[in-house]
Amino acid sequence: MYICDLYDQELKYYCQRYSNNSNPTFTDQEIMTTYLFAGHCQKYFQIRDIHGFASEYLSSWFPELPSYQTFNLRLNRPGEAFRVLSGRLISSFMPADCDKGISLVDSLPVITCAGRNRKGKVAPEITSKGYCSTRNMYYQGLKLHALTSRREGEIPFPESLMFTPARNNDLTVFKQAWGDYISDTVIFGDKIYSDFEYFNDDRN
């Protein structure tokens, strides 16, 4: 019901259909609900495992569940709606003990191909070659950037997450993604984020 309500209020505008098949029997709401339920409650994260679980145990809930191939294709279409949903979930379920005055920022390499002179073949349209100083290695892939809120004695809670090609500079990504709306906040990060002129500006 949460997904359906949010879909009707906002998410539908990020995955509207303008084709003859604008009202499929297995809806986008059902696609998103199946994926999130199987991941959260059953700890299935591979699409084939999610579809197999739904087909075997959730047929009474989702009688129009399509084949695996169609399910896989349909799951990729509402990608922008998933992005907006993630932001709403983060803001709605943020723990009360988050310190709104202290944030932590860092990035993590997502490696699709390792090696300085190797050319990656996985998702070449969104990946690029980069260098990870922590591991002292060149790789082809993405970066996962995280801006998180400090929690005393607990793992930080994510405020915002985003992927970029591996070549993107962490500081540049921070400025473009979060720099305009962060203020009166202490930011902790490693030396790649060192820009005293930028962070000491009265606007930041």
Buried (B, 14 or more C-beta within 10 A) or exposed (E): EEBBEBBEEEBBEBBEEEEEEEEBEBBBBBBBBBBBBBBEEBEBEEBEBBBBBBBEEBEEEBEEBBEBEEBBEBBEEBEEBBEBBBEBEBEEEBEEEBBEEBBBBBBEBBBBBBEEEEEBEEEEEEBBBBEBEEEEBBBBBBBBBBBBBBBEEEEBBBBBBBBBBBEBBBBEBBBEBBBEEBEEBEBEBEEBBEBEEBBEEEEB
